[in-house]
Amino acid sequence: MMMKESAAILIVEDELITAESIAELLAEEEYTIAGIAKDAPAALRICHQAAILPQVVICDINIKGEVKGTALARQLKELFGCEIIFLTAYADTRTLQAAFEAEPVMYVVKPYRDTQLLVAVQMAFHKIFKKENLAGSSALTLTEREKEIAQLVAGGFSSKQIARKLNISAETVKTHRRRMLQKNNISSFPHLVYLMNKEA
């Protein structure tokens, strides 16, 4: 039986180097990678067979095979309720129109900055939590330093970027992030950011 993991992401990208780079970035930020697929059949197989059902899909529009990214995105939304982030090197009118018909959360054009992709992921999970009306059991308990880190994460900064900005180690940033989740009894950082924004 498939389980929903609140920060699980599927990557659909036929360029292996790009796919692995995205997976490395997201794993570093402690997201769960549900899988990497190079085409539509592989993506659907992962969703049908995986123990953890991805809620967000980062999908290249021009994947190889008969089924392109836009058509796959519509299938994934219909079958599994996934939120879609499109990733592509093309920004022409025809491609954009096809992409918008799939109602993605965001359209990220290659080459992209890590911050752009992380913001898109935050927005996707924000949409999910808002739709599911997920609330916290009580007000968040955060120190000023923790609030500062959480706000930077919400702005798309990676742990390494936050570490450089605050002149601390990346491991210290991760420790702060884990502590925030633990003491507020929250399973994922996107959910914490969502609740923090609701309280603001």
Residue, then its C-alpha position, 0 to 999 in steps of 0.5 A: m500500500m502506498m503511503k504519502e510522504s509530506a516531502a517526497i519528490l519524483i524527478v522526471e528528466d531524461e538527462l541523467i546528469t541533470a536529474e542526479s544534480i537535482a536529486e543531490l540538491l533536494a536530498e541535501e535539503e532533506y527532501t525524500i526522493a521518491g525516484i528518478a524517471k527518464d520517461a513517462p512509463a518509468a514515472l508511472r511505474i514508480c508512482h504505482q509501485a513505490a511505497i512512498l507516493p510523491q506529492v510533487v513532481i519535477c518534470d522536464i517537458n521534452i522527455k523522450g518517448e511518445v508521451k511528453g512531459t505535459a501529457l504525463a503531468r496531466q496523468l500524474k495530477e489526475l491519478f495521484g494528485c501530484e503538484i507539477i513543476f515544469l523544467t525545460a530549456y524551451a520558453d516559446t509560446r507553443t511550449l508555454q501554452a501546452a505547459f499551462e494547460a497542465e496547471p503547474v505550480m511553476y515553470v522553471v527555465k534551464p539553465y536555472r539557479d538552485t534558489q529558483l528550483l527550491v522556491a518552486v518546491q516550497m510553493a508546490f508544498h505550500k499549495i498542497f498544505k493549503k489545499e489539505n488545510l493542514a494546521g499545527s496543533s499549536a503555535l510554533t515555538l522558534t527562537e530568533r535564530e531558528k526564525e531567521i533560518a526558516q525564513l531563509v529556507a522559505g526564500g529558496f536558500s540552501s543550507k550551504q548558502i544559509a551557512r555562508k550568510l550567517n557565518i555558521s556551518a552547514e551542519t549547524v543549519k541542518t541541526h537547527r532545522r531538525r530541532m525545529l521539526q522535533k520540538n514542534n512535532i512536524s514531519s517536514f520543513p515545507h510544512l513548518v514554513y507553511l505554518m510559519n507563513k500562516e502565523a505571520 
